[in-house]
């Protein structure tokens, strides 16, 4: 790990092991008191040319704080936000988070919220495995799940893998609704949770999923 300078920002550069045994990861993290950017790149352990290419990409990065961008520019889906009334809170890569209070609740883990992520099309088996992987991640983060049974169904004639369960996190009880949908050539991962008014929000989450469509 090295402390470097990227433009006018303090940055951390690291080269370490990745999830796969034959891969390594390059990481670049920089920012100030108002924002943080993390960039990851992966290369085969023996691929020196690949590592060099990633390093050259990292060296070309420039961040302009004055540039105003649309945080939803890369969202190639749409859904009816009026059902829950949740407001856009933040984007992390291709994951879009919406909460009751919007940006002010972006870092509040027990805020009523929903998140949507779109990525390349999976097979049915891969979609089911992704559903299980999501549940494992939530458990690893400390969320206790009352139910982990995944049900295959159809939502608007699209194959979907759904879980609805009671949850407990940081001493609070809540509900969570998760749906992984295969829509056209895309996979949509939808996860929503609430820590009050359970039945009402569960109904709203289900209705919201039914409105998801590709642009």
C-alpha positions, 0 to 999 in steps of 0.5 A: 500500500502506498500513499500517493497524490492524484490531482490535488487529492490524497490517495491510497494505491494498493496491489493485493490478492483478489477473490480468485487464487490466480488473480490480483487486484489493484485499488485506488482510493482518493477523496476529501471531506466531501467525497470518496472514490474507490477504483478496482482493477483485476489482472491475472497474477502472471499477466504483467502486461495486464497489470501495466495496462491497469496502472496506466489507466489509473495514472490517466484518471482525473477528477473534477469536483466542479463537474455536475453529472446526472447520478442516474445517467447509467440507470437503464431501468425505470420504476414507479418511485411514487409507490414507496415515496422513497427518494434517490440517495446514492449510487455505488457502481451499478447499484442505486439506493433510495431511502425515505429521506434521500441523501441524508439517509444514505449512510443510515443502515436502518433507514427504510430503503430499497436498492436496485442493481442491473447487470448482464443476463444470468441463467436461471441457475445463476440467478438463484445462486445470486439470490443465495449470495445476496442473503449470505452477504446480508448475514455476514454484515450482521442482518439476521434473517428469519427465512432464507427460502427462495421461491421461483415465480414470475413477475410480469411474465419474467422469471423471478427468484423471491425471498420475503423475510423478517429481519433483525439488525442492530436491535431493530426488527424489520422486514426484507423483500428481495427479488432477482428478475430476468428481464430481456437481456438483463438481470435486475436485483431488487432488495428493500427493507423497512423497520416499521409498518411492515405489512404496508411496506411489504405490499408497496415493495411488491407493487414497486417490483411489478413496475420495473422495466428496461428503458 
